Amino acid sequence: MLQHNQFTGQLPPQLASLQRLKQFSVADNHLIGPVPKFNEAYFGSESFANNTDLCGLPMEFCINPEEKVSRFGQMGAAIGAAIFAPVGAFLGWFFFNDANEANVNCLRNIYSGVKDPNGYLASWVFGNQTAGFICKFTGVTCWHDDENRVLSIKLGGYGLEGEFPLGIKQCWDLTGLDLSRNNFSGVLPSNIASLIPSVTILDLSYNKFSGKIPAGLSNITFLNTLMLQHNQFTGQLPPELVSMQRLKQFSVAYNHLTGPIPKFNEEHLKIGVDDFANNEGLCGRPMDACEPDEDMIRFGKMGAAVGAVLFAPLVAYLRLVCHQW
């Protein structure tokens, strides 16, 4: 009988081997841990009562530390959910509505910035504010029909006029943009990658875009289709374009480009003559090899002339010596 003392720690499991033990008590101490599994004797809960943390028959079942942590974690999660669920719901509602409003403004800016002589954008009416109303606009595809998040914009062949729409930046989740076969003009913005950072397909072919092709196109990380043919681009192709590892389709045919074609990785991008055809001065694979630069030729001729002047007396002297021999 060990009750009403100040014992601490766990009960030794070896106590379970005391086969003849008939009376046993450690009540009112400071014991913790599991009660040994006595083989034959049965002792009631009063034999172990009023200890710090004894567990196991005849007391309550033991819970291991990990389970305790798990239980406290679950309790904490439940409390946290109860406290922060309203906040989370509000933030979700706020950002969802903010994103929806941004996409609506994106299309509103595009609509206000173009001329639509054929009336193809007649369905772009912004008075309706129901969820997903912009998804019914001609040429617009949404991620989901019941929310105003634009997936792609395809306005090819509508005869639209204007410049590249800067307001498209507000279509945050845009993955495809097709403005082909229209009458868009002007230069492409140098920060185009920040306007359409997630686009995988960009088709601006058969328009009147001019100026240099911006090197910033190479920063559109996921771009796999870039069609710029049949425009009025000038200058050289940016060498940065070769860093676009995901590019699968590419064309700049029928422009006014000059200079060497960057050395694309043809394991990823299969390019042919047709992708660069009808430019004034593009050269290099897959087109004809580039001719030597005129300045280099001029410097070469000057070098030859200088060399002739410097070494002609020496050559004459060597000839005279050899003749005397």
MARRONU-888325 format. One record per residue (C-alpha): x, y, z; residue in three letters; chain; residue number from 1. Coordinates in steps of 0.5 Angstrom, whole numbers. Layout:
BEGIN
+-------+-------+-------+---------+--------+-----+
:    xx :    yy :    zz : residuo : cadena : num :
+-------+-------+-------+---------+--------+-----+
:     X :     Y :     Z :     Ala :      A : NUM :
...
+-------+-------+-------+---------+--------+-----+
! end
This chain:
BEGIN
+-------+-------+-------+---------+--------+-----+
:    xx :    yy :    zz : residuo : cadena : num :
+-------+-------+-------+---------+--------+-----+
:     0 :     0 :     0 :     Met :      A :   1 :
:     3 :     6 :    -2 :     Leu :      A :   2 :
:    -2 :    11 :    -3 :     Gln :      A :   3 :
:    -2 :    18 :     0 :     His :      A :   4 :
:     5 :    20 :    -1 :     Asn :      A :   5 :
:     9 :    24 :    -6 :     Gln :      A :   6 :
:    12 :    19 :   -11 :     Phe :      A :   7 :
:    13 :    22 :   -18 :     Thr :      A :   8 :
:    14 :    19 :   -25 :     Gly :      A :   9 :
:    11 :    12 :   -28 :     Gln :      A :  10 :
:     9 :     6 :   -25 :     Leu :      A :  11 :
:    15 :     1 :   -26 :     Pro :      A :  12 :
:    12 :    -4 :   -31 :     Pro :      A :  13 :
:    15 :   -10 :   -27 :     Gln :      A :  14 :
:    10 :    -9 :   -22 :     Leu :      A :  15 :
:     5 :   -13 :   -27 :     Ala :      A :  16 :
:     9 :   -19 :   -25 :     Ser :      A :  17 :
:     7 :   -20 :   -18 :     Leu :      A :  18 :
:     3 :   -26 :   -19 :     Gln :      A :  19 :
:     0 :   -26 :   -12 :     Arg :      A :  20 :
:    -1 :   -19 :   -11 :     Leu :      A :  21 :
:    -8 :   -18 :    -8 :     Lys :      A :  22 :
:    -8 :   -11 :    -5 :     Gln :      A :  23 :
:    -5 :    -5 :    -8 :     Phe :      A :  24 :
:    -6 :     2 :    -8 :     Ser :      A :  25 :
:    -2 :     8 :   -10 :     Val :      A :  26 :
:    -7 :    13 :   -10 :     Ala :      A :  27 :
:    -6 :    21 :    -8 :     Asp :      A :  28 :
:     1 :    21 :   -11 :     Asn :      A :  29 :
:     4 :    25 :   -17 :     His :      A :  30 :
:     5 :    19 :   -21 :     Leu :      A :  31 :
:     4 :    20 :   -29 :     Ile :      A :  32 :
:     4 :    15 :   -35 :     Gly :      A :  33 :
:     0 :     8 :   -36 :     Pro :      A :  34 :
:    -2 :     3 :   -31 :     Val :      A :  35 :
:     2 :    -3 :   -32 :     Pro :      A :  36 :
:    -3 :    -9 :   -34 :     Lys :      A :  37 :
:    -3 :   -13 :   -28 :     Phe :      A :  38 :
:    -4 :   -21 :   -30 :     Asn :      A :  39 :
:    -9 :   -23 :   -25 :     Glu :      A :  40 :
:   -11 :   -18 :   -20 :     Ala :      A :  41 :
:   -16 :   -13 :   -21 :     Tyr :      A :  42 :
:   -15 :    -6 :   -18 :     Phe :      A :  43 :
:   -21 :    -1 :   -18 :     Gly :      A :  44 :
:   -20 :     6 :   -20 :     Ser :      A :  45 :
:   -19 :     8 :   -13 :     Glu :      A :  46 :
:   -13 :     5 :   -12 :     Ser :      A :  47 :
:   -10 :    10 :   -17 :     Phe :      A :  48 :
:   -14 :    16 :   -16 :     Ala :      A :  49 :
:   -12 :    23 :   -15 :     Asn :      A :  50 :
:    -5 :    22 :   -19 :     Asn :      A :  51 :
:    -2 :    27 :   -24 :     Thr :      A :  52 :
:    -3 :    24 :   -30 :     Asp :      A :  53 :
:    -4 :    16 :   -29 :     Leu :      A :  54 :
:    -8 :    13 :   -35 :     Cys :      A :  55 :
:   -10 :     6 :   -38 :     Gly :      A :  56 :
:   -15 :     1 :   -34 :     Leu :      A :  57 :
:   -18 :     2 :   -30 :     Pro :      A :  58 :
:   -17 :     9 :   -31 :     Met :      A :  59 :
:   -18 :    13 :   -38 :     Glu :      A :  60 :
:   -15 :    11 :   -44 :     Phe :      A :  61 :
:    -8 :    13 :   -45 :     Cys :      A :  62 :
:    -7 :    18 :   -51 :     Ile :      A :  63 :
:     0 :    19 :   -54 :     Asn :      A :  64 :
:     4 :    26 :   -54 :     Pro :      A :  65 :
:     3 :    26 :   -62 :     Glu :      A :  66 :
:    -4 :    25 :   -61 :     Glu :      A :  67 :
:    -5 :    30 :   -56 :     Lys :      A :  68 :
:    -2 :    35 :   -60 :     Val :      A :  69 :
:    -6 :    33 :   -66 :     Ser :      A :  70 :
:   -12 :    34 :   -61 :     Arg :      A :  71 :
:   -10 :    40 :   -59 :     Phe :      A :  72 :
:    -8 :    42 :   -66 :     Gly :      A :  73 :
:   -15 :    40 :   -69 :     Gln :      A :  74 :
:   -18 :    44 :   -63 :     Met :      A :  75 :
:   -14 :    50 :   -65 :     Gly :      A :  76 :
:   -16 :    49 :   -72 :     Ala :      A :  77 :
:   -23 :    49 :   -70 :     Ala :      A :  78 :
:   -23 :    55 :   -66 :     Ile :      A :  79 :
:   -19 :    58 :   -71 :     Gly :      A :  80 :
:   -24 :    57 :   -77 :     Ala :      A :  81 :
:   -30 :    59 :   -72 :     Ala :      A :  82 :
:   -26 :    66 :   -71 :     Ile :      A :  83 :
:   -23 :    67 :   -78 :     Phe :      A :  84 :
:   -28 :    64 :   -83 :     Ala :      A :  85 :
:   -32 :    70 :   -83 :     Pro :      A :  86 :
:   -25 :    74 :   -85 :     Val :      A :  87 :
:   -23 :    69 :   -90 :     Gly :      A :  88 :
:   -30 :    69 :   -93 :     Ala :      A :  89 :
:   -30 :    77 :   -93 :     Phe :      A :  90 :
:   -23 :    77 :   -96 :     Leu :      A :  91 :
:   -25 :    71 :  -101 :     Gly :      A :  92 :
:   -31 :    75 :  -103 :     Trp :      A :  93 :
:   -27 :    82 :  -104 :     Phe :      A :  94 :
:   -21 :    79 :  -108 :     Phe :      A :  95 :
:   -26 :    75 :  -112 :     Phe :      A :  96 :
:   -31 :    81 :  -114 :     Asn :      A :  97 :
:   -24 :    85 :  -115 :     Asp :      A :  98 :
:   -22 :    80 :  -120 :     Ala :      A :  99 :
:   -29 :    80 :  -123 :     Asn :      A : 100 :
:   -29 :    88 :  -124 :     Glu :      A : 101 :
:   -22 :    88 :  -126 :     Ala :      A : 102 :
:   -24 :    83 :  -132 :     Asn :      A : 103 :
:   -30 :    87 :  -134 :     Val :      A : 104 :
:   -26 :    94 :  -134 :     Asn :      A : 105 :
:   -21 :    90 :  -138 :     Cys :      A : 106 :
:   -26 :    89 :  -144 :     Leu :      A : 107 :
:   -29 :    96 :  -143 :     Arg :      A : 108 :
:   -22 :    99 :  -144 :     Asn :      A : 109 :
:   -21 :    94 :  -150 :     Ile :      A : 110 :
:   -28 :    96 :  -153 :     Tyr :      A : 111 :
:   -27 :   104 :  -152 :     Ser :      A : 112 :
:   -21 :   104 :  -155 :     Gly :      A : 113 :
:   -23 :   100 :  -162 :     Val :      A : 114 :
:   -27 :   102 :  -168 :     Lys :      A : 115 :
:   -32 :    97 :  -170 :     Asp :      A : 116 :
:   -34 :    99 :  -177 :     Pro :      A : 117 :
:   -38 :    92 :  -178 :     Asn :      A : 118 :
:   -41 :    92 :  -171 :     Gly :      A : 119 :
:   -38 :    85 :  -169 :     Tyr :      A : 120 :
:   -38 :    87 :  -162 :     Leu :      A : 121 :
:   -45 :    89 :  -161 :     Ala :      A : 122 :
:   -46 :    84 :  -156 :     Ser :      A : 123 :
:   -41 :    88 :  -151 :     Trp :      A : 124 :
:   -46 :    91 :  -147 :     Val :      A : 125 :
:   -44 :    93 :  -140 :     Phe :      A : 126 :
:   -50 :    95 :  -137 :     Gly :      A : 127 :
:   -51 :    88 :  -134 :     Asn :      A : 128 :
:   -48 :    86 :  -128 :     Gln :      A : 129 :
:   -50 :    79 :  -127 :     Thr :      A : 130 :
:   -44 :    74 :  -125 :     Ala :      A : 131 :
:   -41 :    72 :  -132 :     Gly :      A : 132 :
:   -45 :    77 :  -136 :     Phe :      A : 133 :
:   -38 :    78 :  -140 :     Ile :      A : 134 :
:   -38 :    71 :  -142 :     Cys :      A : 135 :
:   -43 :    72 :  -147 :     Lys :      A : 136 :
:   -39 :    77 :  -151 :     Phe :      A : 137 :
:   -37 :    75 :  -158 :     Thr :      A : 138 :
:   -30 :    73 :  -158 :     Gly :      A : 139 :
:   -30 :    72 :  -150 :     Val :      A : 140 :
:   -29 :    66 :  -147 :     Thr :      A : 141 :
:   -29 :    65 :  -139 :     Cys :      A : 142 :
:   -26 :    60 :  -134 :     Trp :      A : 143 :
:   -33 :    59 :  -132 :     His :      A : 144 :
:   -39 :    61 :  -135 :     Asp :      A : 145 :
:   -42 :    64 :  -128 :     Asp :      A : 146 :
:   -36 :    68 :  -126 :     Glu :      A : 147 :
:   -33 :    74 :  -130 :     Asn :      A : 148 :
:   -26 :    72 :  -131 :     Arg :      A : 149 :
:   -23 :    72 :  -138 :     Val :      A : 150 :
:   -19 :    66 :  -141 :     Leu :      A : 151 :
:   -18 :    68 :  -148 :     Ser :      A : 152 :
:   -20 :    74 :  -153 :     Ile :      A : 153 :
:   -21 :    72 :  -160 :     Lys :      A : 154 :
:   -23 :    77 :  -165 :     Leu :      A : 155 :
:   -20 :    75 :  -171 :     Gly :      A : 156 :
:   -23 :    77 :  -178 :     Gly :      A : 157 :
:   -27 :    83 :  -175 :     Tyr :      A : 158 :
:   -24 :    89 :  -178 :     Gly :      A : 159 :
:   -23 :    92 :  -172 :     Leu :      A : 160 :
:   -18 :    99 :  -172 :     Glu :      A : 161 :
:   -14 :   101 :  -167 :     Gly :      A : 162 :
:    -8 :   100 :  -163 :     Glu :      A : 163 :
:    -5 :    95 :  -158 :     Phe :      A : 164 :
:   -10 :    95 :  -152 :     Pro :      A : 165 :
:    -6 :    97 :  -146 :     Leu :      A : 166 :
:   -12 :    96 :  -142 :     Gly :      A : 167 :
:   -12 :    88 :  -143 :     Ile :      A : 168 :
:    -7 :    88 :  -137 :     Lys :      A : 169 :
:   -13 :    88 :  -133 :     Gln :      A : 170 :
:   -15 :    81 :  -135 :     Cys :      A : 171 :
:   -11 :    78 :  -130 :     Trp :      A : 172 :
:   -12 :    71 :  -132 :     Asp :      A : 173 :
:   -12 :    71 :  -140 :     Leu :      A : 174 :
:    -8 :    65 :  -143 :     Thr :      A : 175 :
:   -10 :    67 :  -151 :     Gly :      A : 176 :
:   -10 :    73 :  -155 :     Leu :      A : 177 :
:   -12 :    73 :  -162 :     Asp :      A : 178 :
:   -13 :    80 :  -166 :     Leu :      A : 179 :
:   -11 :    77 :  -173 :     Ser :      A : 180 :
:   -14 :    79 :  -179 :     Arg :      A : 181 :
:   -16 :    86 :  -177 :     Asn :      A : 182 :
:   -13 :    93 :  -178 :     Asn :      A : 183 :
:    -9 :    94 :  -172 :     Phe :      A : 184 :
:    -3 :    99 :  -172 :     Ser :      A : 185 :
:     2 :   103 :  -169 :     Gly :      A : 186 :
:     8 :   100 :  -165 :     Val :      A : 187 :
:     7 :    94 :  -160 :     Leu :      A : 188 :
:     9 :    97 :  -152 :     Pro :      A : 189 :
:    16 :    95 :  -150 :     Ser :      A : 190 :
:    13 :    92 :  -143 :     Asn :      A : 191 :
:     8 :    88 :  -147 :     Ile :      A : 192 :
:    10 :    82 :  -142 :     Ala :      A : 193 :
:     7 :    86 :  -136 :     Ser :      A : 194 :
:     1 :    87 :  -140 :     Leu :      A : 195 :
:     0 :    79 :  -142 :     Ile :      A : 196 :
:     4 :    75 :  -137 :     Pro :      A : 197 :
:     1 :    69 :  -138 :     Ser :      A : 198 :
:    -1 :    68 :  -145 :     Val :      A : 199 :
:     1 :    62 :  -149 :     Thr :      A : 200 :
:    -2 :    64 :  -155 :     Ile :      A : 201 :
:    -1 :    71 :  -158 :     Leu :      A : 202 :
:    -3 :    72 :  -166 :     Asp :      A : 203 :
:    -3 :    79 :  -168 :     Leu :      A : 204 :
:    -2 :    77 :  -176 :     Ser :      A : 205 :
:    -5 :    80 :  -182 :     Tyr :      A : 206 :
:    -5 :    87 :  -179 :     Asn :      A : 207 :
:    -1 :    94 :  -179 :     Lys :      A : 208 :
:     3 :    94 :  -173 :     Phe :      A : 209 :
:    10 :    97 :  -174 :     Ser :      A : 210 :
:    16 :    99 :  -171 :     Gly :      A : 211 :
:    21 :    94 :  -168 :     Lys :      A : 212 :
:    19 :    87 :  -165 :     Ile :      A : 213 :
:    20 :    89 :  -157 :     Pro :      A : 214 :
:    25 :    84 :  -154 :     Ala :      A : 215 :
:    20 :    84 :  -148 :     Gly :      A : 216 :
:    16 :    79 :  -152 :     Leu :      A : 217 :
:    21 :    74 :  -149 :     Ser :      A : 218 :
:    19 :    75 :  -142 :     Asn :      A : 219 :
:    12 :    72 :  -143 :     Ile :      A : 220 :
:    14 :    66 :  -140 :     Thr :      A : 221 :
:     9 :    61 :  -142 :     Phe :      A : 222 :
:     8 :    63 :  -150 :     Leu :      A : 223 :
:     8 :    57 :  -154 :     Asn :      A : 224 :
:     5 :    61 :  -161 :     Thr :      A : 225 :
:     7 :    67 :  -163 :     Leu :      A : 226 :
:     5 :    70 :  -170 :     Met :      A : 227 :
:     7 :    76 :  -173 :     Leu :      A : 228 :
:     7 :    75 :  -180 :     Gln :      A : 229 :
:     4 :    80 :  -185 :     His :      A : 230 :
:     5 :    87 :  -181 :     Asn :      A : 231 :
:    10 :    92 :  -182 :     Gln :      A : 232 :
:    15 :    91 :  -177 :     Phe :      A : 233 :
:    22 :    94 :  -178 :     Thr :      A : 234 :
:    29 :    93 :  -176 :     Gly :      A : 235 :
:    32 :    87 :  -173 :     Gln :      A : 236 :
:    29 :    81 :  -170 :     Leu :      A : 237 :
:    31 :    81 :  -162 :     Pro :      A : 238 :
:    36 :    76 :  -160 :     Pro :      A : 239 :
:    33 :    75 :  -154 :     Glu :      A : 240 :
:    27 :    71 :  -157 :     Leu :      A : 241 :
:    32 :    65 :  -157 :     Val :      A : 242 :
:    31 :    64 :  -150 :     Ser :      A : 243 :
:    23 :    62 :  -151 :     Met :      A : 244 :
:    24 :    55 :  -149 :     Gln :      A : 245 :
:    16 :    53 :  -150 :     Arg :      A : 246 :
:    16 :    57 :  -157 :     Leu :      A : 247 :
:    13 :    52 :  -162 :     Lys :      A : 248 :
:    10 :    56 :  -167 :     Gln :      A : 249 :
:    13 :    63 :  -170 :     Phe :      A : 250 :
:    12 :    67 :  -176 :     Ser :      A : 251 :
:    15 :    74 :  -178 :     Val :      A : 252 :
:    14 :    73 :  -185 :     Ala :      A : 253 :
:    12 :    79 :  -190 :     Tyr :      A : 254 :
:    14 :    85 :  -186 :     Asn :      A : 255 :
:    20 :    89 :  -187 :     His :      A : 256 :
:    25 :    86 :  -182 :     Leu :      A : 257 :
:    33 :    86 :  -183 :     Thr :      A : 258 :
:    39 :    83 :  -180 :     Gly :      A : 259 :
:    41 :    76 :  -178 :     Pro :      A : 260 :
:    36 :    71 :  -175 :     Ile :      A : 261 :
:    37 :    69 :  -168 :     Pro :      A : 262 :
:    39 :    62 :  -167 :     Lys :      A : 263 :
:    33 :    59 :  -165 :     Phe :      A : 264 :
:    34 :    52 :  -161 :     Asn :      A : 265 :
:    31 :    48 :  -167 :     Glu :      A : 266 :
:    30 :    42 :  -162 :     Glu :      A : 267 :
:    24 :    46 :  -159 :     His :      A : 268 :
:    22 :    50 :  -165 :     Leu :      A : 269 :
:    21 :    48 :  -172 :     Lys :      A : 270 :
:    22 :    54 :  -177 :     Ile :      A : 271 :
:    23 :    54 :  -184 :     Gly :      A : 272 :
:    24 :    59 :  -190 :     Val :      A : 273 :
:    16 :    60 :  -190 :     Asp :      A : 274 :
:    16 :    63 :  -183 :     Asp :      A : 275 :
:    21 :    69 :  -185 :     Phe :      A : 276 :
:    19 :    70 :  -192 :     Ala :      A : 277 :
:    19 :    76 :  -196 :     Asn :      A : 278 :
:    23 :    81 :  -191 :     Asn :      A : 279 :
:    28 :    86 :  -194 :     Glu :      A : 280 :
:    34 :    83 :  -191 :     Gly :      A : 281 :
:    33 :    77 :  -186 :     Leu :      A : 282 :
:    39 :    73 :  -187 :     Cys :      A : 283 :
:    42 :    67 :  -183 :     Gly :      A : 284 :
:    39 :    60 :  -182 :     Arg :      A : 285 :
:    34 :    58 :  -185 :     Pro :      A : 286 :
:    35 :    63 :  -190 :     Met :      A : 287 :
:    41 :    65 :  -194 :     Asp :      A : 288 :
:    47 :    66 :  -191 :     Ala :      A : 289 :
:    49 :    73 :  -188 :     Cys :      A : 290 :
:    54 :    77 :  -193 :     Glu :      A : 291 :
:    60 :    80 :  -189 :     Pro :      A : 292 :
:    58 :    87 :  -187 :     Asp :      A : 293 :
:    60 :    93 :  -191 :     Glu :      A : 294 :
:    64 :    96 :  -186 :     Asp :      A : 295 :
:    68 :    90 :  -185 :     Met :      A : 296 :
:    70 :    89 :  -192 :     Ile :      A : 297 :
:    72 :    96 :  -192 :     Arg :      A : 298 :
:    76 :    95 :  -186 :     Phe :      A : 299 :
:    79 :    89 :  -190 :     Gly :      A : 300 :
:    81 :    93 :  -196 :     Lys :      A : 301 :
:    84 :    98 :  -192 :     Met :      A : 302 :
:    88 :    93 :  -188 :     Gly :      A : 303 :
:    90 :    90 :  -195 :     Ala :      A : 304 :
:    93 :    97 :  -197 :     Ala :      A : 305 :
:    96 :    99 :  -191 :     Val :      A : 306 :
:   100 :    92 :  -191 :     Gly :      A : 307 :
:   102 :    93 :  -198 :     Ala :      A : 308 :
:   105 :   100 :  -197 :     Val :      A : 309 :
:   109 :    97 :  -191 :     Leu :      A : 310 :
:   111 :    91 :  -194 :     Phe :      A : 311 :
:   112 :    92 :  -201 :     Ala :      A : 312 :
:   120 :    95 :  -200 :     Pro :      A : 313 :
:   121 :    89 :  -196 :     Leu :      A : 314 :
:   119 :    84 :  -201 :     Val :      A : 315 :
:   123 :    88 :  -206 :     Ala :      A : 316 :
:   129 :    88 :  -202 :     Tyr :      A : 317 :
:   128 :    80 :  -201 :     Leu :      A : 318 :
:   127 :    79 :  -209 :     Arg :      A : 319 :
:   134 :    83 :  -210 :     Leu :      A : 320 :
:   138 :    79 :  -205 :     Val :      A : 321 :
:   135 :    72 :  -208 :     Cys :      A : 322 :
:   137 :    75 :  -215 :     His :      A : 323 :
:   144 :    76 :  -213 :     Gln :      A : 324 :
:   145 :    69 :  -210 :     Trp :      A : 325 :
+-------+-------+-------+---------+--------+-----+
! end
